[in-house]
């Protein structure tokens, strides 16, 4: 699996009108990062509700990301790990699910704009804000 995991915001920035963020997000995607089914679900929701994309367009985007990335499926162990991570670090449940999936995938870097840049989680996963 990839040593890099991407949060929803990184995936969505690959379609941004902000050219600098778009370039950075596309660069990360070319490295075949890992993402979870949660990331795809969150992105689909944003594309549909906030961006007004047609379902066919959303499907095409998700298929492209699946082709360019590795998928980490969510499991009961991911959920239980997320509960422990949220309790230990104080993250929201959904952020904890992404962190748990990244840890289960044996990733060493989590690209996210939402978490603290440079934070190390469980001595194994470093959060990197690629847009900083």
C-alpha positions, -999 to 999 in steps of 0.1 A, spaced: 0 0 0 9 36 -4 27 54 25 5 84 18 -32 88 27 -54 117 16 -83 134 34 -114 145 15 -103 181 11 -72 171 -8 -92 150 -32 -117 178 -37 -89 204 -43 -79 184 -74 -110 201 -90 -105 235 -74 -105 268 -93 -76 278 -70 -48 268 -93 -21 264 -67 -42 241 -46 -53 222 -76 -18 216 -88 -7 204 -54 -37 181 -50 -31 166 -85 6 161 -77 -4 141 -46 -29 121 -66 -2 111 -92 17 94 -64 -12 68 -60 -21 76 -24 -45 56 -3 -79 69 5 -109 53 23 -144 47 13 -153 75 37 -133 100 17 -152 90 -15 -185 93 3 -177 127 17 -164 139 -16 -195 126 -34 -217 144 -9 -199 177 -14 -199 174 -52 -236 168 -52 -249 191 -25 -224 220 -25 -210 219 -61 -242 208 -78 -224 181 -100 -245 157 -120 -245 121 -107 -227 109 -139 -199 135 -134 -196 125 -97 -193 88 -108 -167 96 -133 -146 116 -108 -149 88 -82 -139 62 -108 -108 83 -117 -98 86 -81 -103 49 -75 -80 42 -106 -54 67 -93 -54 56 -57 -55 26 -34 -87 20 -15 -89 12 22 -123 -3 30 -138 6 64 -143 -23 87 -155 -29 123 -118 -26 134 -116 8 118 -146 20 137 -132 7 170 -98 22 164 -114 55 155 -132 55 188 -99 51 207 -82 77 186 -110 102 191 -109 96 229 -71 99 231 -66 129 208 -99 147 209 -105 145 172 -141 144 158 -154 109 150 -151 114 112 -115 127 114 -107 98 137 -121 74 111 -98 88 85 -68 86 109 -77 50 118 -80 40 81 -46 57 74 -30 38 103 -46 5 93 -32 11 58 3 15 73 6 50 59 32 73 74 17 106 60 -18 119 61 -24 148 38 -51 170 53 -59 207 56 -82 201 86 -58 187 111 -27 202 128 2 203 104 32 183 118 12 164 144 23 128 149 -4 103 157 5 70 175 41 76 167 35 64 132 14 89 112 24 125 105 -2 150 94 9 172 65 -10 202 53 1 203 16 -14 237 11 5 255 38 
